[in-house]
Amino acid sequence: MSICPKNKSSKGRRDKRRANWKMSAPTLVKCSKCGALTAPHRVCKACGCYNKKEIIKIED
């Protein structure tokens, strides 16, 4: 047999359960070398540095 609820869930109770499904803005931090906004613990796309060290050489 399939799952069968004993009582009907009201719209309010159902919607309260779904209230936490919201999107969140991505976390951004300033690059320690160039000051551009990047995702934390990632190589900076603007200068190619991570933790003040050049990881990727970016051609301008």
PDB file with one MODEL, atoms N, CA, C and O in Angstrom:
MODEL        1
ATOM      1  N   MET A   1       0.833  -1.185   0.000  1.00  0.00           N
ATOM      2  CA  MET A   1       0.000   0.000   0.000  1.00  0.00           C
ATOM      3  C   MET A   1       0.879   1.251   0.000  1.00  0.00           C
ATOM      4  O   MET A   1       2.018   1.235   0.467  1.00  0.00           O
ATOM      5  N   SER A   2       0.326   2.317  -0.529  1.00  0.00           N
ATOM      6  CA  SER A   2       1.069   3.571  -0.574  1.00  0.00           C
ATOM      7  C   SER A   2       0.843   4.365   0.721  1.00  0.00           C
ATOM      8  O   SER A   2      -0.010   4.029   1.543  1.00  0.00           O
ATOM      9  N   ILE A   3       1.628   5.414   0.865  1.00  0.00           N
ATOM     10  CA  ILE A   3       1.509   6.277   2.039  1.00  0.00           C
ATOM     11  C   ILE A   3       0.214   7.068   1.929  1.00  0.00           C
ATOM     12  O   ILE A   3      -0.077   7.658   0.889  1.00  0.00           O
ATOM     13  N   CYS A   4      -0.553   7.076   3.001  1.00  0.00           N
ATOM     14  CA  CYS A   4      -1.834   7.781   2.996  1.00  0.00           C
ATOM     15  C   CYS A   4      -1.920   8.615   4.273  1.00  0.00           C
ATOM     16  O   CYS A   4      -1.966   8.055   5.368  1.00  0.00           O
ATOM     17  N   PRO A   5      -1.942   9.959   4.149  1.00  0.00           N
ATOM     18  CA  PRO A   5      -2.018  10.770   5.362  1.00  0.00           C
ATOM     19  C   PRO A   5      -3.349  10.589   6.081  1.00  0.00           C
ATOM     20  O   PRO A   5      -4.394  10.429   5.452  1.00  0.00           O
ATOM     21  N   LYS A   6      -3.292  10.616   7.415  1.00  0.00           N
ATOM     22  CA  LYS A   6      -4.492  10.423   8.220  1.00  0.00           C
ATOM     23  C   LYS A   6      -5.432  11.623   8.096  1.00  0.00           C
ATOM     24  O   LYS A   6      -6.646  11.460   7.971  1.00  0.00           O
ATOM     25  N   ASN A   7      -4.857  12.839   8.132  1.00  0.00           N
ATOM     26  CA  ASN A   7      -5.653  14.061   8.025  1.00  0.00           C
ATOM     27  C   ASN A   7      -5.088  14.954   6.920  1.00  0.00           C
ATOM     28  O   ASN A   7      -3.923  14.841   6.539  1.00  0.00           O
ATOM     29  N   LYS A   8      -5.943  15.842   6.417  1.00  0.00           N
ATOM     30  CA  LYS A   8      -5.508  16.776   5.384  1.00  0.00           C
ATOM     31  C   LYS A   8      -4.615  17.848   5.997  1.00  0.00           C
ATOM     32  O   LYS A   8      -4.936  18.402   7.049  1.00  0.00           O
ATOM     33  N   SER A   9      -3.485  18.144   5.335  1.00  0.00           N
ATOM     34  CA  SER A   9      -2.632  19.249   5.766  1.00  0.00           C
ATOM     35  C   SER A   9      -3.203  20.535   5.200  1.00  0.00           C
ATOM     36  O   SER A   9      -3.486  20.623   4.005  1.00  0.00           O
ATOM     37  N   SER A  10      -3.373  21.527   6.054  1.00  0.00           N
ATOM     38  CA  SER A  10      -3.925  22.802   5.596  1.00  0.00           C
ATOM     39  C   SER A  10      -2.910  23.520   4.716  1.00  0.00           C
ATOM     40  O   SER A  10      -1.722  23.198   4.725  1.00  0.00           O
ATOM     41  N   LYS A  11      -3.400  24.506   3.951  1.00  0.00           N
ATOM     42  CA  LYS A  11      -2.523  25.264   3.068  1.00  0.00           C
ATOM     43  C   LYS A  11      -1.476  26.030   3.870  1.00  0.00           C
ATOM     44  O   LYS A  11      -0.328  26.162   3.445  1.00  0.00           O
ATOM     45  N   GLY A  12      -1.880  26.527   5.020  1.00  0.00           N
ATOM     46  CA  GLY A  12      -0.946  27.263   5.872  1.00  0.00           C
ATOM     47  C   GLY A  12       0.183  26.382   6.373  1.00  0.00           C
ATOM     48  O   GLY A  12       1.345  26.787   6.343  1.00  0.00           O
ATOM     49  N   ARG A  13      -0.142  25.188   6.832  1.00  0.00           N
ATOM     50  CA  ARG A  13       0.879  24.260   7.331  1.00  0.00           C
ATOM     51  C   ARG A  13       1.808  23.827   6.194  1.00  0.00           C
ATOM     52  O   ARG A  13       3.024  23.739   6.370  1.00  0.00           O
ATOM     53  N   ARG A  14       1.218  23.558   5.027  1.00  0.00           N
ATOM     54  CA  ARG A  14       2.007  23.151   3.861  1.00  0.00           C
ATOM     55  C   ARG A  14       2.955  24.275   3.445  1.00  0.00           C
ATOM     56  O   ARG A  14       4.126  24.026   3.159  1.00  0.00           O
ATOM     57  N   ASP A  15       2.453  25.504   3.410  1.00  0.00           N
ATOM     58  CA  ASP A  15       3.263  26.630   2.955  1.00  0.00           C
ATOM     59  C   ASP A  15       4.335  27.017   3.964  1.00  0.00           C
ATOM     60  O   ASP A  15       5.387  27.522   3.573  1.00  0.00           O
ATOM     61  N   LYS A  16       4.094  26.793   5.256  1.00  0.00           N
ATOM     62  CA  LYS A  16       5.129  27.048   6.263  1.00  0.00           C
ATOM     63  C   LYS A  16       6.327  26.138   6.041  1.00  0.00           C
ATOM     64  O   LYS A  16       7.471  26.550   6.236  1.00  0.00           O
ATOM     65  N   ARG A  17       6.069  24.920   5.641  1.00  0.00           N
ATOM     66  CA  ARG A  17       7.128  23.962   5.369  1.00  0.00           C
ATOM     67  C   ARG A  17       7.971  24.415   4.182  1.00  0.00           C
ATOM     68  O   ARG A  17       9.178  24.174   4.151  1.00  0.00           O
ATOM     69  N   ARG A  18       7.352  25.060   3.218  1.00  0.00           N
ATOM     70  CA  ARG A  18       8.052  25.490   2.010  1.00  0.00           C
ATOM     71  C   ARG A  18       8.634  26.894   2.123  1.00  0.00           C
ATOM     72  O   ARG A  18       9.225  27.390   1.164  1.00  0.00           O
ATOM     73  N   ALA A  19       8.479  27.539   3.268  1.00  0.00           N
ATOM     74  CA  ALA A  19       8.919  28.926   3.414  1.00  0.00           C
ATOM     75  C   ALA A  19      10.434  29.062   3.386  1.00  0.00           C
ATOM     76  O   ALA A  19      10.942  30.143   3.091  1.00  0.00           O
ATOM     77  N   ASN A  20      11.170  27.995   3.685  1.00  0.00           N
ATOM     78  CA  ASN A  20      12.625  28.083   3.754  1.00  0.00           C
ATOM     79  C   ASN A  20      13.307  27.676   2.456  1.00  0.00           C
ATOM     80  O   ASN A  20      14.515  27.439   2.454  1.00  0.00           O
ATOM     81  N   TRP A  21      12.579  27.589   1.366  1.00  0.00           N
ATOM     82  CA  TRP A  21      13.148  27.204   0.081  1.00  0.00           C
ATOM     83  C   TRP A  21      13.634  28.406  -0.706  1.00  0.00           C
ATOM     84  O   TRP A  21      13.680  28.354  -1.935  1.00  0.00           O
ATOM     85  N   LYS A  22      13.996  29.482  -0.033  1.00  0.00           N
ATOM     86  CA  LYS A  22      14.358  30.707  -0.734  1.00  0.00           C
ATOM     87  C   LYS A  22      15.810  30.657  -1.211  1.00  0.00           C
ATOM     88  O   LYS A  22      16.645  29.941  -0.658  1.00  0.00           O
ATOM     89  N   MET A  23      16.076  31.428  -2.236  1.00  0.00           N
ATOM     90  CA  MET A  23      17.434  31.540  -2.762  1.00  0.00           C
ATOM     91  C   MET A  23      18.228  32.486  -1.870  1.00  0.00           C
ATOM     92  O   MET A  23      17.659  33.376  -1.238  1.00  0.00           O
ATOM     93  N   SER A  24      19.533  32.293  -1.821  1.00  0.00           N
ATOM     94  CA  SER A  24      20.381  33.209  -1.065  1.00  0.00           C
ATOM     95  C   SER A  24      21.411  33.814  -2.015  1.00  0.00           C
ATOM     96  O   SER A  24      21.837  33.181  -2.981  1.00  0.00           O
ATOM     97  N   ALA A  25      21.796  35.036  -1.721  1.00  0.00           N
ATOM     98  CA  ALA A  25      22.788  35.720  -2.553  1.00  0.00           C
ATOM     99  C   ALA A  25      24.146  35.047  -2.364  1.00  0.00           C
ATOM    100  O   ALA A  25      24.464  34.606  -1.259  1.00  0.00           O
ATOM    101  N   PRO A  26      24.948  34.961  -3.420  1.00  0.00           N
ATOM    102  CA  PRO A  26      26.259  34.323  -3.275  1.00  0.00           C
ATOM    103  C   PRO A  26      27.169  35.163  -2.377  1.00  0.00           C
ATOM    104  O   PRO A  26      27.117  36.392  -2.408  1.00  0.00           O
ATOM    105  N   THR A  27      27.989  34.505  -1.591  1.00  0.00           N
ATOM    106  CA  THR A  27      28.932  35.182  -0.714  1.00  0.00           C
ATOM    107  C   THR A  27      30.111  35.673  -1.540  1.00  0.00           C
ATOM    108  O   THR A  27      30.700  34.907  -2.302  1.00  0.00           O
ATOM    109  N   LEU A  28      30.452  36.934  -1.393  1.00  0.00           N
ATOM    110  CA  LEU A  28      31.572  37.515  -2.121  1.00  0.00           C
ATOM    111  C   LEU A  28      32.537  38.162  -1.139  1.00  0.00           C
ATOM    112  O   LEU A  28      32.117  38.765  -0.151  1.00  0.00           O
ATOM    113  N   VAL A  29      33.829  38.034  -1.413  1.00  0.00           N
ATOM    114  CA  VAL A  29      34.866  38.671  -0.601  1.00  0.00           C
ATOM    115  C   VAL A  29      35.791  39.444  -1.535  1.00  0.00           C
ATOM    116  O   VAL A  29      35.854  39.170  -2.734  1.00  0.00           O
ATOM    117  N   LYS A  30      36.510  40.418  -0.968  1.00  0.00           N
ATOM    118  CA  LYS A  30      37.451  41.201  -1.770  1.00  0.00           C
ATOM    119  C   LYS A  30      38.743  40.418  -1.943  1.00  0.00           C
ATOM    120  O   LYS A  30      39.229  39.778  -1.010  1.00  0.00           O
ATOM    121  N   CYS A  31      39.287  40.479  -3.143  1.00  0.00           N
ATOM    122  CA  CYS A  31      40.595  39.863  -3.424  1.00  0.00           C
ATOM    123  C   CYS A  31      41.647  40.618  -2.614  1.00  0.00           C
ATOM    124  O   CYS A  31      41.618  41.847  -2.544  1.00  0.00           O
ATOM    125  N   SER A  32      42.576  39.879  -2.002  1.00  0.00           N
ATOM    126  CA  SER A  32      43.584  40.512  -1.158  1.00  0.00           C
ATOM    127  C   SER A  32      44.623  41.273  -1.977  1.00  0.00           C
ATOM    128  O   SER A  32      45.335  42.121  -1.438  1.00  0.00           O
ATOM    129  N   LYS A  33      44.716  40.977  -3.274  1.00  0.00           N
ATOM    130  CA  LYS A  33      45.720  41.639  -4.100  1.00  0.00           C
ATOM    131  C   LYS A  33      45.138  42.785  -4.922  1.00  0.00           C
ATOM    132  O   LYS A  33      45.675  43.892  -4.901  1.00  0.00           O
ATOM    133  N   CYS A  34      44.037  42.531  -5.654  1.00  0.00           N
ATOM    134  CA  CYS A  34      43.499  43.568  -6.549  1.00  0.00           C
ATOM    135  C   CYS A  34      42.218  44.213  -6.029  1.00  0.00           C
ATOM    136  O   CYS A  34      41.836  45.276  -6.517  1.00  0.00           O
ATOM    137  N   GLY A  35      41.545  43.606  -5.056  1.00  0.00           N
ATOM    138  CA  GLY A  35      40.346  44.197  -4.482  1.00  0.00           C
ATOM    139  C   GLY A  35      39.053  43.859  -5.208  1.00  0.00           C
ATOM    140  O   GLY A  35      37.995  44.362  -4.831  1.00  0.00           O
ATOM    141  N   ALA A  36      39.109  43.022  -6.238  1.00  0.00           N
ATOM    142  CA  ALA A  36      37.903  42.626  -6.970  1.00  0.00           C
ATOM    143  C   ALA A  36      37.093  41.647  -6.128  1.00  0.00           C
ATOM    144  O   ALA A  36      37.652  40.921  -5.305  1.00  0.00           O
ATOM    145  N   LEU A  37      35.776  41.627  -6.332  1.00  0.00           N
ATOM    146  CA  LEU A  37      34.918  40.706  -5.594  1.00  0.00           C
ATOM    147  C   LEU A  37      34.999  39.316  -6.214  1.00  0.00           C
ATOM    148  O   LEU A  37      34.828  39.154  -7.422  1.00  0.00           O
ATOM    149  N   THR A  38      35.264  38.308  -5.370  1.00  0.00           N
ATOM    150  CA  THR A  38      35.364  36.924  -5.825  1.00  0.00           C
ATOM    151  C   THR A  38      34.691  36.022  -4.801  1.00  0.00           C
ATOM    152  O   THR A  38      34.393  36.446  -3.684  1.00  0.00           O
ATOM    153  N   ALA A  39      34.457  34.781  -5.188  1.00  0.00           N
ATOM    154  CA  ALA A  39      33.942  33.786  -4.254  1.00  0.00           C
ATOM    155  C   ALA A  39      35.062  33.391  -3.292  1.00  0.00           C
ATOM    156  O   ALA A  39      36.220  33.319  -3.703  1.00  0.00           O
ATOM    157  N   PRO A  40      34.743  33.134  -2.021  1.00  0.00           N
ATOM    158  CA  PRO A  40      35.796  32.776  -1.078  1.00  0.00           C
ATOM    159  C   PRO A  40      36.442  31.429  -1.425  1.00  0.00           C
ATOM    160  O   PRO A  40      35.779  30.520  -1.924  1.00  0.00           O
ATOM    161  N   HIS A  41      37.727  31.320  -1.157  1.00  0.00           N
ATOM    162  CA  HIS A  41      38.520  30.106  -1.386  1.00  0.00           C
ATOM    163  C   HIS A  41      38.580  29.722  -2.866  1.00  0.00           C
ATOM    164  O   HIS A  41      38.644  28.540  -3.205  1.00  0.00           O
ATOM    165  N   ARG A  42      38.559  30.730  -3.743  1.00  0.00           N
ATOM    166  CA  ARG A  42      38.676  30.509  -5.184  1.00  0.00           C
ATOM    167  C   ARG A  42      39.727  31.460  -5.738  1.00  0.00           C
ATOM    168  O   ARG A  42      39.995  32.508  -5.150  1.00  0.00           O
ATOM    169  N   VAL A  43      40.320  31.094  -6.868  1.00  0.00           N
ATOM    170  CA  VAL A  43      41.280  31.968  -7.535  1.00  0.00           C
ATOM    171  C   VAL A  43      40.527  33.172  -8.094  1.00  0.00           C
ATOM    172  O   VAL A  43      39.439  33.029  -8.652  1.00  0.00           O
ATOM    173  N   CYS A  44      41.109  34.351  -7.940  1.00  0.00           N
ATOM    174  CA  CYS A  44      40.495  35.585  -8.443  1.00  0.00           C
ATOM    175  C   CYS A  44      40.513  35.562  -9.965  1.00  0.00           C
ATOM    176  O   CYS A  44      41.547  35.285 -10.573  1.00  0.00           O
ATOM    177  N   LYS A  45      39.364  35.852 -10.586  1.00  0.00           N
ATOM    178  CA  LYS A  45      39.283  35.853 -12.047  1.00  0.00           C
ATOM    179  C   LYS A  45      39.901  37.108 -12.639  1.00  0.00           C
ATOM    180  O   LYS A  45      40.273  37.113 -13.812  1.00  0.00           O
ATOM    181  N   ALA A  46      40.017  38.174 -11.852  1.00  0.00           N
ATOM    182  CA  ALA A  46      40.552  39.429 -12.363  1.00  0.00           C
ATOM    183  C   ALA A  46      42.079  39.405 -12.444  1.00  0.00           C
ATOM    184  O   ALA A  46      42.655  39.826 -13.447  1.00  0.00           O
ATOM    185  N   CYS A  47      42.739  38.908 -11.382  1.00  0.00           N
ATOM    186  CA  CYS A  47      44.215  38.942 -11.369  1.00  0.00           C
ATOM    187  C   CYS A  47      44.861  37.557 -11.340  1.00  0.00           C
ATOM    188  O   CYS A  47      46.071  37.450 -11.536  1.00  0.00           O
ATOM    189  N   GLY A  48      44.092  36.500 -11.102  1.00  0.00           N
ATOM    190  CA  GLY A  48      44.644  35.145 -11.105  1.00  0.00           C
ATOM    191  C   GLY A  48      45.398  34.781  -9.844  1.00  0.00           C
ATOM    192  O   GLY A  48      46.217  33.861  -9.860  1.00  0.00           O
ATOM    193  N   CYS A  49      45.140  35.487  -8.743  1.00  0.00           N
ATOM    194  CA  CYS A  49      45.861  35.237  -7.500  1.00  0.00           C
ATOM    195  C   CYS A  49      44.973  34.566  -6.467  1.00  0.00           C
ATOM    196  O   CYS A  49      43.752  34.724  -6.469  1.00  0.00           O
ATOM    197  N   TYR A  50      45.620  33.811  -5.584  1.00  0.00           N
ATOM    198  CA  TYR A  50      44.946  33.208  -4.437  1.00  0.00           C
ATOM    199  C   TYR A  50      45.891  33.312  -3.257  1.00  0.00           C
ATOM    200  O   TYR A  50      47.043  32.888  -3.344  1.00  0.00           O
ATOM    201  N   ASN A  51      45.422  33.863  -2.171  1.00  0.00           N
ATOM    202  CA  ASN A  51      46.216  34.040  -0.950  1.00  0.00           C
ATOM    203  C   ASN A  51      47.494  34.837  -1.234  1.00  0.00           C
ATOM    204  O   ASN A  51      48.577  34.485  -0.766  1.00  0.00           O
ATOM    205  N   LYS A  52      47.345  35.921  -2.014  1.00  0.00           N
ATOM    206  CA  LYS A  52      48.420  36.847  -2.396  1.00  0.00           C
ATOM    207  C   LYS A  52      49.508  36.192  -3.243  1.00  0.00           C
ATOM    208  O   LYS A  52      50.592  36.758  -3.378  1.00  0.00           O
ATOM    209  N   LYS A  53      49.252  35.024  -3.815  1.00  0.00           N
ATOM    210  CA  LYS A  53      50.213  34.368  -4.699  1.00  0.00           C
ATOM    211  C   LYS A  53      49.591  34.224  -6.080  1.00  0.00           C
ATOM    212  O   LYS A  53      48.406  33.914  -6.203  1.00  0.00           O
ATOM    213  N   GLU A  54      50.396  34.452  -7.128  1.00  0.00           N
ATOM    214  CA  GLU A  54      49.887  34.328  -8.492  1.00  0.00           C
ATOM    215  C   GLU A  54      49.791  32.845  -8.854  1.00  0.00           C
ATOM    216  O   GLU A  54      50.795  32.134  -8.864  1.00  0.00           O
ATOM    217  N   ILE A  55      48.582  32.394  -9.148  1.00  0.00           N
ATOM    218  CA  ILE A  55      48.330  30.998  -9.477  1.00  0.00           C
ATOM    219  C   ILE A  55      48.188  30.837 -10.993  1.00  0.00           C
ATOM    220  O   ILE A  55      48.753  29.922 -11.591  1.00  0.00           O
ATOM    221  N   ILE A  56      47.424  31.742 -11.598  1.00  0.00           N
ATOM    222  CA  ILE A  56      47.163  31.694 -13.032  1.00  0.00           C
ATOM    223  C   ILE A  56      47.678  32.996 -13.641  1.00  0.00           C
ATOM    224  O   ILE A  56      47.430  34.079 -13.111  1.00  0.00           O
ATOM    225  N   LYS A  57      48.385  32.884 -14.741  1.00  0.00           N
ATOM    226  CA  LYS A  57      48.845  34.087 -15.432  1.00  0.00           C
ATOM    227  C   LYS A  57      47.727  34.593 -16.318  1.00  0.00           C
ATOM    228  O   LYS A  57      47.277  33.885 -17.219  1.00  0.00           O
ATOM    229  N   ILE A  58      47.272  35.817 -16.070  1.00  0.00           N
ATOM    230  CA  ILE A  58      46.189  36.429 -16.840  1.00  0.00           C
ATOM    231  C   ILE A  58      46.803  37.380 -17.852  1.00  0.00           C
ATOM    232  O   ILE A  58      47.557  38.278 -17.478  1.00  0.00           O
ATOM    233  N   GLU A  59      46.493  37.195 -19.120  1.00  0.00           N
ATOM    234  CA  GLU A  59      46.980  38.083 -20.181  1.00  0.00           C
ATOM    235  C   GLU A  59      46.008  39.247 -20.320  1.00  0.00           C
ATOM    236  O   GLU A  59      44.798  39.037 -20.410  1.00  0.00           O
ATOM    237  N   ASP A  60      46.535  40.489 -20.338  1.00  0.00           N
ATOM    238  CA  ASP A  60      45.672  41.666 -20.489  1.00  0.00           C
ATOM    239  C   ASP A  60      45.617  42.141 -21.913  1.00  0.00           C
ATOM    240  O   ASP A  60      44.935  43.122 -22.210  1.00  0.00           O
TER     241      ASP A  60
ENDMDL
END
